[in-house]
Amino acid sequence: MNKNDTVEYIRSLENIYPLKEWKLSLLDQSCYPMVIRGTWIFDVQLDVNTMKTGLKKLLNYYPLLSGRMKDKKTIYFTNDGVPFTVKDESDLTIKDVHKMENLINHFTSEIKPPKIMRGIDPPMSIKITKLKNGCVLGIQCSHMLMDGYSFYTMVYNLGKICKKEDFKSPLLNQSLIPSPENRTKDQVLKTAYEYGWKKISKFSFLRLLPKLISGILKERSNEFYISPTSLQLLKEKISANNLFTCSTNTALSAFITKMFMKLFEHDEKTKCKQVTVANIRNRLEGIPTNFVGNASTFITTPLFLAGASVDEIAKIIHQTLEPIRQTPSQKIKEIMTMSMNLMHHKLLVFPFDFTKIHSKKPTVIHINNFSRLPIYDIDFGSGKPVSVIPHDLGDQVLIWPAHPDKGGWEIYFAGMPARIIHKLKEEDSWLREMKQYSSRSNNKIH
């Protein structure tokens, strides 16, 4: 750190909640190893004093962020503060930033889950790096405290505070997450197996260690851009061939799933499954949209053949997701109750075979869609970001919004798919098929 770098711990002015502590739910605890790292690039300088003042007020609503963990299950509202770093790298331009490797690491201040658990590290850090022609805002936050929805909404709310605008107050109440039922381990297992869930052995996780050590699981592809025009044509084609109106998420998921199967050259008779990460807010009774914490679950399709068409895959995904779109959703309630019971008994049972995501030829595709979150709507009073770097939580497939001026979506592959993609030559037919959807005037949807 040079003489122009400063670190200050920002503390809340007052805690508007009568609570003095925040207990992690079982769902929160399951996210222990993960840290969300958000990175926003601006072509203007953020006003540091405005940001600090805004953060002090934000922490009134999110006192858990300036607290510390003391018993591995509870954040105490100690108000020890959030480290706020200002770094001068005025020799760098925005163009230089985009060329950097390990960009996210460079522009955020590291927090470590083991140290967070012991109360040594704070659960969140903020860093502003001043560039020659702009700046970078980097924020790290423990996934135990927030999922992606809570995290990006929190940063959006910070912008609202900085601009002195109203926002919906966050709700801190982990008791809203369903508690485990009073059922024995055998009873829970029996029900899970009846639902078709799979038990994963601890040895299966050990088999992932070589991939983790080699760096395969951390690999990520460059983005593949999907234009609004191309996707609209695909949605219309799917809708015309099925008896439902195809949503954006369903069309994207179906197309990505089909391309995923082509990437690994699966035999047409190979049985596959698609997994969606679903936000349960406003879908599970009692969990409102402003709930803070982890509130998501996995929704899995039935098995289907790798040879299925995009239209057929879209129909399967649509039928799978339709029950969870209800408010409230009985399907979500069943899944969440099952998950809580299993976590309570520390049973490694999942609605899909976790190991098949990371095999040499994966037959399970895991998709996380962030395109509807206010990622580009962040504004602290000096303008919105010109670029937002996707977090690197390791989602096998990440759907990310493109810049609003461009519209459309960016698709990132991680792990084994990324390793395969990096080995493809530029003229490869798979790459050409992926890139055909980037054209704004594309009218060749297959």
C-alpha positions in Angstrom: 0.0 0.0 0.0 1.5 3.4 -1.0 1.1 6.7 0.8 -2.0 7.6 -1.3 -3.9 4.5 -0.1 -6.1 4.9 3.0 -8.2 2.5 5.0 -11.0 3.7 7.3 -13.6 1.7 9.3 -17.0 3.1 8.6 -19.6 2.5 11.4 -23.3 3.0 11.5 -24.8 6.1 13.0 -27.5 4.1 14.8 -29.2 0.7 14.5 -32.8 1.1 13.6 -33.5 -2.5 14.6 -34.1 -3.4 18.2 -32.1 -6.6 17.6 -28.6 -7.0 18.9 -27.7 -10.1 16.9 -28.5 -11.9 13.7 -28.5 -15.7 13.7 -27.6 -17.5 10.6 -30.2 -19.8 9.2 -29.3 -23.3 8.1 -29.4 -22.0 4.5 -27.0 -19.2 5.5 -24.6 -21.6 7.1 -24.5 -23.8 4.0 -23.0 -20.8 2.1 -20.0 -20.6 4.5 -17.2 -21.0 2.0 -18.4 -18.4 -0.5 -17.7 -14.7 -0.8 -19.6 -12.5 -3.3 -17.3 -10.0 -5.1 -19.0 -7.2 -7.0 -17.0 -4.9 -9.3 -18.3 -1.8 -10.9 -16.3 0.4 -13.3 -17.2 4.1 -13.7 -15.9 6.7 -16.2 -16.2 9.3 -13.5 -14.7 9.6 -10.0 -17.0 8.6 -7.2 -17.2 11.2 -4.4 -15.5 9.4 -1.5 -17.1 11.6 1.2 -20.5 11.0 -0.2 -19.9 7.3 -0.3 -18.7 7.2 3.3 -21.7 9.3 4.5 -24.0 7.0 2.6 -22.4 3.9 4.0 -22.9 5.2 7.6 -26.6 5.6 6.9 -26.8 2.3 5.0 -25.4 0.4 8.0 -28.3 1.7 10.1 -30.5 -0.6 8.0 -27.8 -3.4 7.6 -26.1 -3.5 11.1 -25.0 -7.1 10.4 -22.5 -5.8 7.9 -20.6 -3.8 10.5 -20.9 -6.6 13.1 -18.7 -9.5 13.9 -19.3 -13.2 14.3 -18.5 -14.8 17.7 -20.0 -18.2 17.9 -19.9 -19.4 14.3 -23.7 -19.0 14.0 -24.4 -15.5 15.1 -23.4 -12.0 13.9 -23.4 -9.6 16.8 -24.2 -6.0 16.1 -20.9 -4.8 17.5 -20.6 -1.9 15.0 -16.9 -2.6 14.6 -17.2 -1.2 11.1 -16.7 -1.9 7.4 -13.2 -1.4 6.1 -13.4 1.3 3.4 -10.2 1.5 1.3 -9.3 4.3 -1.2 -6.5 3.4 -3.6 -4.8 5.6 -6.1 -3.9 4.0 -9.4 -4.1 7.0 -11.7 -1.6 5.5 -14.1 -4.3 3.0 -15.2 -7.1 3.7 -17.6 -10.5 1.9 -17.9 -9.1 0.2 -21.0 -6.1 -1.1 -19.0 -8.5 -2.5 -16.3 -10.4 -4.5 -18.8 -7.2 -6.2 -20.0 -6.1 -7.2 -16.5 -6.1 -10.8 -15.3 -7.5 -11.4 -11.8 -9.3 -8.1 -12.1 -11.8 -8.9 -9.3 -9.0 -9.8 -6.9 -7.0 -6.6 -7.7 -9.9 -4.2 -7.1 -11.5 -5.7 -4.0 -10.2 -6.1 -0.4 -10.1 -9.7 0.6 -12.2 -11.1 3.4 -11.7 -14.8 4.4 -14.6 -17.1 5.5 -12.5 -18.8 8.2 -11.5 -15.5 9.7 -15.1 -14.2 9.4 -16.3 -17.2 11.4 -13.7 -16.4 14.1 -14.7 -12.8 14.2 -11.4 -11.6 12.9 -12.4 -10.4 9.4 -15.5 -8.2 8.9 -18.3 -9.7 6.8 -17.9 -7.0 4.1 -15.3 -4.7 2.6 -15.4 -1.8 0.2 -12.6 -0.5 -2.0 -12.5 2.5 -4.4 -9.6 2.6 -6.8 -9.1 5.9 -8.6 -8.1 5.6 -12.3 -6.8 8.1 -14.8 -10.2 8.4 -16.4 -12.6 6.9 -13.9 -12.7 4.6 -10.9 -13.5 1.0 -9.8 -15.8 0.1 -6.9 -15.1 -3.3 -5.5 -17.2 -4.9 -2.7 -16.7 -8.2 -1.0 -19.5 -9.7 1.2 -19.8 -13.0 2.9 -22.4 -15.2 1.2 -23.5 -16.4 4.7 -25.1 -13.0 5.2 -26.5 -12.4 1.7 -27.3 -14.1 -1.5 -27.0 -12.4 -4.9 -30.4 -10.8 -4.7 -29.7 -9.3 -1.2 -26.2 -8.2 -2.2 -27.0 -6.3 -5.4 -30.1 -4.8 -3.8 -28.0 -3.6 -0.9 -25.6 -1.8 -3.2 -28.5 -0.4 -5.1 -29.9 0.9 -1.8 -26.6 2.5 -1.0 -26.9 4.5 -4.3 -30.4 5.6 -3.3 -29.1 6.8 0.1 -26.3 8.7 -1.5 -28.8 10.5 -3.8 -31.1 11.1 -0.8 -33.9 9.1 -2.5 -36.4 6.7 -0.9 -36.0 3.0 -1.0 -37.7 -0.1 0.5 -36.3 -0.8 3.9 -34.6 -4.2 4.1 -36.1 -6.8 6.4 -33.8 -8.6 8.9 -35.7 -11.6 10.3 -34.1 -15.0 9.8 -37.0 -16.6 11.8 -39.0 -16.3 8.6 -37.0 -19.1 6.9 -38.8 -22.4 7.6 -37.5 -24.4 10.6 -36.8 -28.1 10.2 -39.7 -30.4 11.0 -39.6 -32.7 14.0 -38.7 -35.8 12.0 -36.1 -38.5 12.4 -33.2 -38.9 10.0 -34.7 -42.0 8.6 -38.0 -40.4 8.0 -36.3 -37.4 6.2 -34.3 -39.7 4.0 -37.3 -41.8 3.1 -39.2 -38.8 1.9 -36.2 -37.4 0.0 -35.7 -40.7 -1.9 -39.4 -40.8 -2.7 -39.0 -37.3 -4.3 -36.0 -38.7 -6.3 -33.3 -36.8 -4.5 -29.8 -38.3 -4.5 -27.4 -39.0 -1.7 -23.9 -37.9 -2.4 -21.0 -39.5 -0.6 -18.2 -37.5 1.0 -15.8 -39.4 -1.3 -17.5 -37.8 -4.2 -16.5 -34.4 -3.0 -12.9 -35.6 -2.4 -12.8 -36.6 -6.1 -13.3 -32.9 -7.0 -10.1 -31.9 -5.2 -7.8 -32.6 -8.2 -10.0 -30.3 -10.4 -10.0 -27.6 -7.6 -6.2 -27.8 -7.1 -5.6 -27.8 -10.9 -7.7 -24.7 -11.2 -10.3 -26.2 -13.6 -13.3 -25.3 -11.3 -12.1 -21.7 -11.2 -11.8 -21.3 -15.0 -14.4 -19.1 -16.7 -15.0 -18.5 -20.4 -15.2 -15.1 -22.0 -18.7 -13.8 -22.4 -21.0 -14.9 -25.2 -23.4 -12.1 -26.2 -27.0 -12.8 -27.0 -28.8 -9.9 -28.7 -32.4 -8.9 -27.9 -33.4 -9.4 -31.5 -32.0 -12.9 -31.7 -33.6 -13.9 -28.4 -37.0 -12.5 -29.4 -36.9 -14.6 -32.6 -36.1 -17.7 -30.6 -38.9 -17.0 -28.1 -41.4 -16.6 -30.9 -40.2 -19.8 -32.5 -40.5 -21.8 -29.2 -43.9 -20.3 -28.5 -45.2 -21.1 -32.0 -44.1 -24.8 -31.6 -45.5 -25.1 -28.1 -48.8 -24.2 -26.4 -47.3 -21.6 -24.0 -45.7 -18.1 -24.2 -42.0 -18.6 -23.8 -40.3 -16.4 -21.2 -36.8 -14.9 -21.6 -35.4 -17.1 -18.9 -36.8 -20.3 -20.4 -35.6 -19.4 -23.9 -32.1 -18.6 -22.7 -31.9 -21.7 -20.5 -33.2 -24.0 -23.3 -30.7 -22.6 -25.8 -27.8 -22.8 -23.4 -28.7 -26.3 -22.3 -28.8 -27.5 -26.0 -25.4 -25.9 -26.7 -24.0 -27.4 -23.5 -24.9 -30.9 -24.7 -23.4 -30.1 -28.1 -20.2 -28.9 -26.5 -19.6 -32.3 -24.8 -20.8 -34.2 -27.9 -23.3 -36.3 -25.9 -24.9 -39.2 -27.6 -28.6 -38.4 -28.4 -29.8 -41.0 -25.9 -27.7 -39.7 -23.0 -30.0 -38.7 -20.1 -29.5 -35.1 -18.9 -31.0 -32.7 -16.3 -31.1 -28.9 -16.1 -30.9 -27.1 -12.7 -32.2 -23.5 -12.1 -31.3 -21.4 -9.1 -34.6 -19.9 -8.0 -35.3 -16.9 -5.8 -37.9 -17.9 -3.2 -38.9 -14.3 -2.2 -42.5 -13.6 -2.7 -42.9 -17.3 -3.7 -42.5 -18.8 -0.2 -45.3 -17.6 2.1 -43.8 -15.2 4.7 -40.6 -14.3 2.7 -41.1 -10.8 1.2 -39.0 -9.3 -1.6 -37.0 -7.1 0.9 -35.9 -10.1 3.0 -32.2 -10.0 3.7 -30.2 -13.2 3.8 -30.1 -16.3 1.7 -33.5 -17.2 0.1 -32.9 -19.3 -3.0 -33.2 -23.0 -3.9 -32.6 -25.4 -6.8 -35.3 -26.3 -9.2 -34.5 -29.4 -11.3 -36.1 -30.7 -14.5 -37.0 -34.3 -15.1 -34.4 -36.3 -17.1 -34.5 -35.6 -20.8 -32.4 -36.9 -23.7 -29.4 -34.9 -25.0 -30.9 -35.2 -28.5 -33.9 -33.2 -27.5 -34.5 -30.0 -29.6 -34.4 -26.5 -28.1 -38.2 -26.4 -28.4 -38.5 -29.7 -26.5 -36.1 -28.6 -23.8 -37.9 -25.2 -23.4 -41.2 -27.1 -22.9 -39.6 -29.2 -20.1 -38.1 -26.2 -18.4 -41.4 -24.2 -18.7 -43.4 -27.1 -17.1 -40.8 -27.4 -14.4 -40.7 -23.7 -13.5 -44.5 -23.1 -13.8 -45.4 -24.3 -10.3 -42.8 -22.1 -8.6 -44.1 -18.9 -10.3 -47.2 -19.0 -8.1 -47.3 -16.7 -5.1 -47.2 -18.5 -2.8 -45.9 -21.7 -4.3 -46.7 -25.0 -2.8 -43.8 -26.5 -4.8 -41.3 -24.1 -3.2 -42.7 -24.9 0.2 -42.1 -28.6 -0.3 -38.6 -28.1 -1.6 -37.6 -25.7 1.2 -39.1 -28.0 3.9 -37.1 -30.9 2.5 -33.9 -28.9 2.3 -34.2 -27.6 5.9 -34.9 -31.2 7.2 -31.8 -32.5 5.3 -29.5 -29.7 6.5 -30.7 -30.1 10.1 -29.6 -33.8 10.0 -26.4 -32.9 8.0 -27.4 -35.2 5.2 -25.7 -34.8 1.8 -28.8 -35.3 -0.2 -29.6 -33.1 -3.2 -32.4 -32.9 -5.8 -29.7 -33.7 -8.5 -26.4 -35.6 -8.6 -24.0 -32.9 -7.7 -21.0 -34.9 -9.0 -22.4 -34.9 -12.6 -21.9 -31.2 -12.8 -18.1 -31.5 -12.5 -17.5 -34.8 -14.4 -15.5 -34.9 -17.6 -18.7 -35.0 -19.6 -21.3 -33.3 -17.4 -24.9 -34.4 -17.8 -26.2 -31.9 -15.3 -26.2 -28.2 -16.3 -26.5 -25.6 -13.5 -27.7 -22.2 -14.6 -27.9 -19.0 -12.4 -29.7 -16.0 -14.0 -28.8 -12.5 -12.7 -30.2 -10.5 -15.6 -33.2 -9.1 -13.7 -31.2 -7.6 -10.8 -30.4 -3.9 -10.6 -26.8 -4.5 -11.5 -26.4 -1.6 -13.9 -28.9 0.7 -12.1 -26.3 1.5 -9.4 -25.9 5.3 -9.2 -24.3 7.1 -6.3 -25.0 10.6 -7.7 -22.4 10.8 -10.4 -23.7 8.4 -13.0 -24.2 4.7 -13.6 -21.3 2.3 -14.3 -20.0 1.8 -17.8 -19.2 -1.9 -17.0 -20.0 -4.4 -14.3 -17.7 -7.4 -13.9 -19.7 -10.6 -13.0 -18.9 -12.1 -9.6 -17.0 -15.4 -9.7 -18.9 -17.7 -7.4 -18.3 -20.6 -9.8 -21.8 -21.0 -11.2 -21.5 -23.5 -14.1 -23.4 -21.2 -16.3 -24.0 -17.5 -15.4 -26.5 -15.3 -17.3 -25.6 -11.7 -16.9 -27.1 -8.5 -18.2 -25.3 -6.7 -20.9 -24.9 -2.9 -20.7 -28.3 -1.3 -21.0 -27.2 0.8 -24.0 -26.5 -2.4 -25.8 -29.2 -4.6 -24.3 -29.2 -8.3 -24.3 -27.4 -10.8 -22.2 -23.9 -12.2 -21.6 -23.4 -15.9 -21.0 -20.4 -17.2 -19.0 -19.4 -20.9 -18.6 -17.2 -22.0 -15.7 -15.4 -25.2 -14.7 -15.1 -28.1 -17.2 -17.2 -26.3 -19.9 -14.8 -23.3 -19.7 -11.8 -25.6 -20.0 -13.3 -27.2 -23.2 -14.2 -23.9 -24.7 -10.7 -22.5 -24.1 -9.3 -25.4 -26.2 -11.6 -24.7 -29.2 -10.2 -23.0 -32.3 -11.8 -19.8 -33.6 -13.3 -21.5 -36.6 -14.9 -24.3 -34.5 -18.6 -24.9 -35.5 -19.7 -24.7 -31.8 -18.2 -21.3 -31.4 -19.8 -20.1 -34.7 -23.2 -21.3 -33.6 -22.9 -19.6 -30.2 -21.8 -16.3 -31.9 -24.6 -16.3 -34.5 -26.9 -15.1 -31.7 -24.9 -12.0 -31.1 -26.1 -10.3 -34.3 -28.8 -7.6 -33.7 -30.3 -8.4 -37.1 -30.1 -12.1 -36.9 -32.9 -13.9 -38.6 -31.4 -17.4 -38.8 -32.6 -19.1 -35.6 -32.3 -22.9 -35.8 
